[in-house]
Amino acid sequence: MFRITQYLRLLARAAREGDFPPPATPRGPAGDDRPAARPGPVVIWNLIRRCNLTCQHCYALSADHDYAGELRTDEVFTVMDDLRAFRVPVLILSGGEPLLRPDLFPIAERAVALGFYTGLSTNGTLIDAPVAARIAATGFDYVGISLDGLRATHDRFRRLDGAFDRSLAATRHLRARGVKVGLRYTLTASNAEDFPALLDLMRDEGAQKFYFSHLNYAGRGNIHRGKDARFAATRQALDLLFDRAWDAARRGLDEEYVSGNNDADGPWLLHWLQRREPTLYARHGAALRQRLQAWGGNASGDLVANIDNLGEVHPDTMWWHHALGNVRQRPFSAIWSDTSDPLMAGLKQHPRPVGGRCAACAHLAICGGNTRVRAQQISGDAWAEDPGCYLDDTEIGLDGSNPRTVLTTPFRSRRTVPVVVEAGAGA
Ligand code: SF4
């Protein structure tokens, strides 16, 4: 996840006070000058696969029926204890639709009691006033509600008339009870035109967070990858997102903007700053770059993890076709620390062993080589360049003689599309 607002607030402060702070090395408790112990990963936990909707871009390929073999409550509690001991800071409870799980609230109450930052990722259609009150009483730190566009677009994406109205009502019920709410939006060619209006809706509704997701190639999102907004539309959308986040940062608004599934957003922020605020870029561009490098881009398999409804552990939610082990057989902490799996070994490597234009890119230290599952879904090679990178050669420091080696194609089936290697391609 790329925390746009975090950087733009620093920039707004630097514009006011003249000083852009360098990244801090995390330290231990007060008086202890040693580096702090490394935290565990943020865990996105798909507790249930069942969903009352069948969205076009669902990575979980969920449907409205029960799935056999899902983790029982006591098993979830056991895993949670291990996660806590492993210094996992954040649990995002997801699905399917997590509110369909009868024990969701006991699970969430335990997560809060154990000290996790506890988030809920939901389609919002099941949140009426009593459910919102229960969410507030449970102590969720954050609720993310998916909206794919305005009414007509959203209902078409969600394949349910009235889904938009129900999700919007959920936002209002939660806000009325003081729960932090964010809108979650995935850009595709079919909903790009609603994006500006959704940003306005966020502000009008008092939602405090906007999560902008690029389409990733997993589940139904893989099948629909042919509709992925082309690079020009992506760049335009990101410029608008950065403009809005910059406006909020300078005005000190309680609005947070983040993006996900495309770590090229980090380098693109530098390009945006250079074009929009050349004086600030000249003064603080180097310090911003340093900060972005400290972030380091894609963290799947390292500081981001996924547990699915059956207890299988994956490098992130887009890697459901690659299981690392099951929490019924081995603790999560043991599975996550095990680098005998070549994919995990590569994901934990710094820099990652990426090829093509990613290997030659001037921004590799910021972006981390981006989203490996996209490379794997298109080419069969998890270490090929990311075909979802929307920066051109000049923008990544190449002279234009390195044509793309992996080209995005419409969905057929996994591993049937050969790597396209053109003469003069990079390493
Ligand atoms: S070329 Fe690769 S490393 Fe560079 S910005 Fe694009 S995706 Fe990231």
Residues whose N, C-alpha, C, O or C-beta is under 5 A from the ligand:
A	BS01	SF4	A264 P267 R357 C358 C361 H363 L364 C367 G369 N370 D386 C389 I396
